[in-house]
Amino acid sequence: MDDRIRQTGQFLKDAVQESARQTLSNHGDEQHQKGFRSAAGISLRLIDQKIDAFKEQMKGPGLSKTEQAIYAHLDELKSDIEANFERYWRGSGVNWRPPKPIAKGVLRKPEEL
C-alpha cells in the first residue's frame, strides 16, 4: 500500500512538473515570437519609410536615375526579407508579420488643447 501511495505521489509530482515546464516553454516561445515580430517590424518599417519618401518624391518632380535605382533596390530588398521570413516560419502556424499600427493621431491632454 505504501508503495502505491508513493508511486501515485511521484506520478502527480511528475505531472505537475511537466505542466510547469510546458507552461514555461510556451511562454518562452511566445516571447521569442513577439521579439521576432518586433524586430521584423523595426526592419521593415525603416525600409517602408524610405520607400514612402521616394513615392512622395515621385508625385512631385520625380526621381533621378540614381534615386530610381535606390528605390528599386529597397523594394527588392524588402521582398527578399519578407520571402526569407516566410521560409523561416513556414509550417509553424506563426504569423510573423508585425501588427499594423492603429493610431491615427496624437492624443493630447485637455489642458494642451
Order of alpha helices (4+ residues) and beta strands (2+ residues): alpha-alpha
